[in-house]
């Protein structure tokens, strides 16, 4: 999954991969040589998840507004 372009990931895939990366970081399972790449990917995954959540929230709010709820 880590080789899949971030733009092609679903929220669930990105969230799961981010959680996996965080677990590896907590357990010191990432070598110094790979740390920059891993942290950069984690940051991009985090942004993707935030963007997807924000977008979904806006769409849901628009639907609620249209329904007059």
Buried (B, 14 or more C-beta within 10 A) or exposed (E): EEEEEEEEBEBEBBBBBBEBBEEBBEEEEBEEEEEEEBEEBBEBBBEBBEEBEEEEEEEEEEEEEEEEE
